[in-house]
Amino acid sequence: MKTWITYPVAVIFGIAASLLLHDWQPYATFLDAVVPVALQLGIFMLYPIVFTLYTAAAASLRRYKDTFIVFSSAIFWGLFTTIVLSFLGMALAMVSPIPFTQIPGGQTTSLSFFDFSSLPNLFVSENAFTQFTRSATSLLPIMVIAFLFGMAMRPNREVLRPAYVIVNSFAEAMLRLARIMTVFGAVFVLLISAQWSREFPIATVLSHHLFFAVSILVVAVVALIVVLPLLFGIFTRFRGGNPYSMLLGSLGALLSSGFSGNLLFGTTAIFALSQKNCGVRKRVGGIATPLLTIIGRGGSALIATFIVVMILRSSGAELSVQSMATIALFSALFSLASSFSLGIEVPFIMVLVLQGMQADNALLFSSGILILLPLLQLTSLSVDTMVAVYGSVFGSRIVSPDDRVSVEDMM
């Protein structure tokens, strides 16, 4: 079956199961035991896929002399969409008819952010292969090592061609593995969405924070349905294919990232679906997709900007357009570091922005906002996923403008 059918069905069944069996202890025990294993397995399988594809892509780009084009297009797309989406969050907060009348309550809780002082330890180790186990918060160390391997494997000499052929063959095997993981990933998403439904207090949100939740959903839908497809169409001169068929074809990756609360969990599906459903070249997707998981955090910046502006408005603060633009710019900036704080990207950005604005009273939101963290991660990571997909397609269309995939041929 097609992934755009199996994944939504899996989510529906997962949420329905939790609504029906929420108070049944054996069911809760089963999910508590199985879901962490599914998440860890999905992320564990990503590391060899990224290492192999990135190595093969780097070597192939050097062979075809496309290195600058692919890297520059991915970096440009990631940074530009982050800024645009951040300002979109500001604009939607400005036109919102009803400010937040209250912030979800909760006890004071400190958020555990990434310790950037330990960042060098991710790159320096007595055994290089331990990077696969020590890089749990980012793909960056693996990307650096793989890029160096790929640079050395450029087949510009006869003696290097066997190594290039072997790593290219391994890359094809990794893409096949990614497709297999994506097909069976619907079962993982069923379990994860069931756990998500158990942890997210739907009744409380509907009764007390309905406007808050609906506003966040509307912001994400506007970004997914209007802004990102429009930007993709503009940059490809409306010749890169139907962006909505790409959105449909990437629905499995979107739901994987959103309900797991971890973009890395959905990255395996991004590799498979962007290549199979969107016509992304292997040497482009192998570079652009991992790179955009770090610099393409426009969805997190979007949600963080929207919430910060709305909270400051509801607190009675006088916000000029310049002040809100400053919030949007700093949200975009801090989103580049948010990938090191997996699972709390949006609170990470919001706390840093509010500290920079010296809004000490508004910082009290950080404990109360945790009640809605599953919804914030669902919406922000869904947008981040499509930023990565469209960015990979954009780079691939520059390298090969005529690649297309019909709806009938999609996974």
C-alpha positions as CSV (number, residue, x, y, z in Angstrom):
1,M,0.0,0.0,0.0
2,K,1.0,3.6,-0.5
3,T,2.7,5.3,2.5
4,W,0.3,8.3,2.3
5,I,-2.5,5.8,3.1
6,T,-0.8,3.5,5.6
7,Y,0.7,6.2,7.8
8,P,-2.5,8.3,8.4
9,V,-4.4,5.1,9.0
10,A,-1.7,4.0,11.6
11,V,-2.0,7.4,13.4
12,I,-5.8,7.1,13.5
13,F,-5.7,3.6,14.9
14,G,-3.0,4.6,17.4
15,I,-5.0,7.6,18.7
16,A,-8.2,5.6,18.8
17,A,-6.6,2.8,20.7
18,S,-5.3,5.2,23.4
19,L,-8.7,6.9,23.7
20,L,-10.4,3.5,24.2
21,L,-7.7,1.8,26.4
22,H,-6.2,4.7,28.1
23,D,-6.9,3.5,31.6
24,W,-6.1,-0.2,31.0
25,Q,-2.8,-0.9,32.8
26,P,-1.5,-3.8,30.6
27,Y,-1.9,-1.5,27.6
28,A,0.0,1.3,29.2
29,T,2.8,-1.1,30.3
30,F,3.0,-2.5,26.8
31,L,3.4,1.0,25.2
32,D,6.0,2.1,27.8
33,A,8.1,-1.0,27.0
34,V,7.8,-1.0,23.2
35,V,7.7,2.6,22.2
36,P,11.3,3.5,23.4
37,V,12.6,0.4,21.6
38,A,10.9,1.5,18.4
39,L,12.3,5.0,18.7
40,Q,15.8,3.9,19.4
41,L,15.7,1.3,16.6
42,G,14.6,3.9,14.1
43,I,17.3,6.3,15.1
44,F,20.0,3.6,15.3
45,M,19.3,2.5,11.7
46,L,19.7,6.1,10.6
47,Y,23.4,6.4,11.4
48,P,24.8,3.9,9.0
49,I,22.4,5.2,6.3
50,V,23.6,8.7,6.7
51,F,27.3,7.8,6.9
52,T,27.1,5.7,3.7
53,L,24.9,8.0,1.7
54,Y,26.9,11.1,2.7
55,T,30.2,9.4,1.8
56,A,28.9,8.2,-1.6
57,A,27.2,11.6,-2.3
58,A,30.4,13.6,-1.5
59,A,32.5,11.4,-3.8
60,S,29.9,11.6,-6.5
61,L,29.6,15.3,-6.3
62,R,33.3,15.7,-6.7
63,R,33.2,13.4,-9.7
64,Y,30.4,15.4,-11.4
65,K,31.7,18.8,-10.0
66,D,28.4,19.6,-8.4
67,T,29.7,20.0,-4.8
68,F,29.3,23.8,-4.7
69,I,25.8,23.8,-6.3
70,V,24.4,21.2,-3.9
71,F,25.9,22.6,-0.7
72,S,25.0,26.2,-1.6
73,S,21.5,25.4,-2.6
74,A,20.8,23.5,0.6
75,I,22.4,26.2,2.8
76,F,20.5,28.9,0.9
77,W,17.2,27.1,1.2
78,G,17.6,26.2,4.8
79,L,18.6,29.8,5.9
80,F,16.1,31.6,3.7
81,T,13.1,29.4,4.7
82,T,14.0,29.8,8.3
83,I,13.9,33.5,8.1
84,V,10.7,33.6,6.0
85,L,8.9,31.2,8.3
86,S,10.0,33.1,11.4
87,F,8.6,36.3,10.0
88,L,5.5,34.4,9.0
89,G,5.0,33.5,12.7
90,M,5.4,37.2,13.6
91,A,2.8,38.2,10.9
92,L,0.3,35.6,12.0
93,A,0.7,36.7,15.6
94,M,0.1,40.3,14.6
95,V,-3.2,39.6,12.8
96,S,-4.4,37.1,15.4
97,P,-7.8,38.5,16.6
98,I,-7.7,37.1,20.1
99,P,-4.6,37.3,22.4
100,F,-3.8,34.5,24.8
101,T,-5.8,35.2,27.9
102,Q,-3.9,32.7,30.0
103,I,-0.8,30.7,29.8
104,P,-1.1,26.9,30.5
105,G,-0.2,26.5,34.1
106,G,2.2,24.1,35.7
107,Q,4.9,23.8,38.3
108,T,8.3,25.3,37.7
109,T,10.4,22.9,35.7
110,S,13.9,23.4,34.4
111,L,14.5,22.4,30.7
112,S,17.5,20.3,30.0
113,F,19.3,21.9,27.1
114,F,22.3,20.6,25.2
115,D,25.6,21.3,26.9
116,F,27.5,23.0,24.1
117,S,30.7,22.7,26.1
118,S,30.7,19.0,25.3
119,L,30.4,19.7,21.5
120,P,34.1,19.1,20.8
121,N,33.8,15.6,22.4
122,L,31.5,14.6,19.6
123,F,34.3,15.1,17.1
124,V,37.3,13.9,19.1
125,S,37.5,10.3,20.3
126,E,40.1,7.6,20.6
127,N,38.0,5.4,18.3
128,A,36.3,7.2,15.4
129,F,33.5,4.6,15.2
130,T,32.3,5.6,18.7
131,Q,30.9,8.7,17.0
132,F,27.9,6.5,16.0
133,T,27.0,6.1,19.6
134,R,28.1,9.5,21.0
135,S,26.3,11.6,18.4
136,A,22.8,11.0,19.7
137,T,21.8,14.6,19.4
138,S,23.0,15.5,16.0
139,L,24.2,14.1,12.7
140,L,26.9,16.7,12.4
141,P,29.9,14.6,13.6
142,I,28.9,11.7,11.3
143,M,28.5,14.2,8.4
144,V,32.0,15.6,8.9
145,I,33.6,12.2,9.0
146,A,31.6,11.0,6.0
147,F,32.5,14.1,4.0
148,L,36.2,13.5,4.5
149,F,35.9,9.9,3.4
150,G,33.9,11.0,0.4
151,M,36.5,13.6,-0.6
152,A,39.2,11.0,-0.5
153,M,37.1,8.6,-2.7
154,R,36.8,10.8,-5.7
155,P,37.5,8.4,-8.6
156,N,40.0,10.6,-10.4
157,R,42.6,7.8,-10.4
158,E,42.2,4.2,-11.6
159,V,43.2,2.8,-8.3
160,L,40.3,4.6,-6.6
161,R,37.5,3.5,-8.8
162,P,36.9,0.2,-7.0
163,A,36.5,2.0,-3.7
164,Y,34.1,4.5,-5.4
165,V,32.0,1.6,-7.0
166,I,31.8,-0.2,-3.7
167,V,30.7,2.8,-1.6
168,N,28.2,3.7,-4.3
169,S,26.8,0.1,-4.2
170,F,26.6,0.3,-0.4
171,A,24.6,3.6,-0.9
172,E,22.1,1.8,-3.0
173,A,21.8,-0.9,-0.4
174,M,21.2,1.8,2.3
175,L,18.5,3.4,0.2
176,R,16.8,0.0,-0.1
177,L,17.2,-0.4,3.7
178,A,15.6,3.1,4.1
179,R,12.7,2.1,1.9
180,I,12.2,-1.2,3.9
181,M,12.3,0.8,7.2
182,T,9.8,3.3,5.8
183,V,7.3,0.6,4.7
184,F,7.4,-1.1,8.1
185,G,7.7,2.3,9.9
186,A,3.9,2.5,9.8
187,V,3.8,0.0,12.6
188,F,6.2,2.1,14.6
189,V,4.1,5.2,14.0
190,L,1.0,3.4,15.2
191,L,2.7,2.7,18.5
192,I,4.3,6.1,18.8
193,S,1.0,7.9,18.0
194,A,-0.7,5.8,20.6
195,Q,1.9,6.9,23.2
196,W,1.6,10.5,22.0
197,S,-2.1,10.4,22.6
198,R,-1.6,9.0,26.1
199,E,0.8,11.8,27.0
200,F,-1.1,14.7,25.4
201,P,-4.0,15.8,27.6
202,I,-6.5,16.3,24.8
203,A,-9.5,16.8,27.2
204,T,-7.6,19.5,29.1
205,V,-6.5,21.3,26.0
206,L,-10.0,21.3,24.4
207,S,-11.6,22.6,27.6
208,H,-9.1,25.2,28.7
209,H,-6.6,25.9,25.9
210,L,-8.6,25.4,22.8
211,F,-7.6,28.8,21.1
212,F,-4.0,28.1,22.0
213,A,-4.0,24.7,20.3
214,V,-6.1,25.8,17.3
215,S,-3.8,28.8,16.7
216,I,-0.7,26.6,16.6
217,L,-2.4,24.2,14.2
218,V,-3.5,27.0,11.9
219,V,0.1,28.4,11.8
220,A,1.5,25.1,10.8
221,V,-1.1,24.5,8.2
222,V,-0.5,27.9,6.6
223,A,3.2,27.1,6.4
224,L,2.7,23.6,4.9
225,I,-0.2,24.4,2.5
226,V,0.6,27.9,1.4
227,V,4.1,29.3,2.2
228,L,6.5,26.4,1.6
229,P,4.8,25.2,-1.7
230,L,4.8,28.8,-2.9
231,L,8.5,29.3,-2.1
232,F,9.3,26.0,-3.8
233,G,7.4,27.0,-6.9
234,I,9.0,30.4,-7.1
235,F,12.6,29.1,-6.8
236,T,12.0,26.3,-9.3
237,R,10.1,28.8,-11.6
238,F,7.1,26.5,-11.2
239,R,8.8,23.8,-13.3
240,G,10.0,21.6,-10.5
241,G,6.9,19.5,-10.2
242,N,3.7,19.7,-8.1
243,P,4.7,20.6,-4.6
244,Y,1.4,19.2,-3.2
245,S,2.1,15.8,-4.6
246,M,5.5,16.0,-2.9
247,L,3.7,16.9,0.3
248,L,1.4,13.9,-0.1
249,G,4.3,11.6,-1.0
250,S,6.2,12.8,2.1
251,L,3.3,12.4,4.5
252,G,4.9,9.3,6.1
253,A,8.1,11.2,7.0
254,L,6.0,14.2,8.3
255,L,4.0,12.0,10.6
256,S,7.1,10.1,11.8
257,S,8.9,13.2,12.8
258,G,5.9,15.0,14.3
259,F,4.5,12.2,16.5
260,S,7.9,10.9,17.6
261,G,9.0,14.5,18.5
262,N,12.4,13.7,16.9
263,L,13.3,14.8,13.4
264,L,16.0,12.2,13.3
265,F,13.4,9.5,13.6
266,G,11.7,10.8,10.4
267,T,14.9,11.3,8.5
268,T,15.1,7.7,7.3
269,A,11.7,8.1,5.7
270,I,12.8,11.5,4.2
271,F,15.6,9.7,2.4
272,A,13.3,7.0,1.0
273,L,10.3,9.1,0.2
274,S,12.1,12.1,-1.3
275,Q,14.1,9.7,-3.6
276,K,11.2,7.5,-4.6
277,N,8.3,10.0,-4.5
278,C,10.0,13.3,-5.4
279,G,12.7,12.3,-7.8
280,V,15.6,13.4,-5.7
281,R,19.0,12.3,-7.0
282,K,21.0,10.2,-4.6
283,R,24.0,12.4,-4.6
284,V,21.8,15.4,-3.7
285,G,19.6,13.8,-1.1
286,G,22.6,12.2,0.6
287,I,24.0,15.7,1.3
288,A,21.0,18.0,1.5
289,T,18.8,15.9,3.8
290,P,21.2,15.5,6.7
291,L,22.4,19.1,6.3
292,L,18.8,20.5,6.4
293,T,18.1,18.6,9.7
294,I,20.5,21.1,11.2
295,I,20.0,24.4,9.4
296,G,16.5,23.9,8.1
297,R,14.7,24.5,11.4
298,G,12.2,27.0,10.0
299,G,9.2,25.2,11.6
300,S,10.7,25.4,15.1
301,A,11.5,29.1,14.5
302,L,7.9,29.7,13.2
303,I,6.2,28.2,16.2
304,A,8.6,29.8,18.7
305,T,8.2,33.3,17.2
306,F,4.4,33.0,17.1
307,I,4.1,31.9,20.7
308,V,6.6,34.5,22.0
309,V,4.9,37.4,20.3
310,M,1.4,36.2,21.5
311,I,2.6,35.7,25.1
312,L,4.1,39.2,25.2
313,R,1.0,40.6,23.7
314,S,-1.2,38.9,26.3
315,S,1.0,40.2,29.1
316,G,0.3,43.8,28.0
317,A,3.8,44.5,26.7
318,E,4.1,47.3,24.1
319,L,5.5,45.6,21.0
320,S,6.6,47.7,18.1
321,V,7.1,46.2,14.6
322,Q,10.9,46.5,15.2
323,S,10.7,44.6,18.5
324,M,8.7,41.8,16.8
325,A,11.1,41.7,13.9
326,T,13.9,41.4,16.4
327,I,12.1,38.4,18.0
328,A,11.7,36.8,14.6
329,L,15.4,37.3,13.7
330,F,16.6,35.9,17.0
331,S,14.2,32.9,16.7
332,A,15.7,32.2,13.3
333,L,19.2,32.5,14.7
334,F,18.6,30.3,17.8
335,S,16.9,27.7,15.6
336,L,20.3,26.8,14.1
337,A,21.3,25.6,17.6
338,S,18.0,24.0,18.5
339,S,18.9,20.8,16.6
340,F,21.2,20.0,19.5
341,S,18.3,20.0,21.9
342,L,16.1,17.2,20.4
343,G,12.6,17.0,21.8
344,I,12.5,20.6,23.1
345,E,13.5,22.7,20.1
346,V,10.6,25.2,20.5
347,P,11.1,25.8,24.3
348,F,14.8,26.1,23.7
349,I,14.3,28.9,21.2
350,M,11.6,30.6,23.2
351,V,13.7,30.7,26.4
352,L,16.7,32.2,24.7
353,V,14.6,34.8,22.9
354,L,12.8,35.8,26.1
355,Q,16.1,36.0,28.0
356,G,17.5,38.2,25.2
357,M,14.4,40.4,25.4
358,Q,14.8,40.6,29.2
359,A,11.2,39.5,29.6
360,D,11.7,37.9,33.0
361,N,8.0,37.6,33.8
362,A,7.3,35.9,30.5
363,L,9.9,33.3,31.3
364,L,7.4,31.8,33.7
365,F,5.7,30.3,30.7
366,S,8.5,27.7,30.3
367,S,7.0,25.4,33.0
368,G,3.4,25.7,31.8
369,I,4.2,25.3,28.1
370,L,5.4,21.8,28.8
371,I,1.9,20.5,29.0
372,L,1.5,21.4,25.3
373,L,5.0,20.2,24.3
374,P,3.7,17.2,22.2
375,L,1.6,19.6,20.1
376,L,4.4,22.1,19.7
377,Q,6.8,19.3,18.5
378,L,4.2,17.8,16.2
379,T,3.6,21.1,14.4
380,S,7.1,22.4,14.3
381,L,8.8,19.2,13.2
382,S,6.1,18.6,10.6
383,V,7.2,21.9,9.0
384,D,10.9,21.1,9.5
385,T,10.4,17.8,7.7
386,M,8.9,19.5,4.6
387,V,11.7,22.1,4.7
388,A,14.1,19.2,4.3
389,V,12.1,17.5,1.6
390,Y,11.6,20.6,-0.5
391,G,15.2,21.6,0.0
392,S,16.4,18.3,-1.3
393,V,14.1,18.5,-4.3
394,F,15.2,22.1,-5.0
395,G,18.9,21.1,-5.1
396,S,18.1,18.0,-7.2
397,R,16.1,20.1,-9.7
398,I,19.1,22.4,-10.2
399,V,21.4,19.4,-10.9
400,S,18.8,17.6,-13.0
401,P,15.8,19.8,-14.0
402,D,13.8,17.0,-15.8
403,D,13.4,14.5,-13.0
404,R,9.8,13.8,-12.3
405,V,7.8,11.1,-10.5
406,S,4.2,10.3,-11.4
407,V,1.7,9.8,-8.6
408,E,1.2,6.2,-9.7
409,D,4.9,5.4,-9.2
410,M,5.0,6.7,-5.6
411,M,5.6,4.5,-2.5
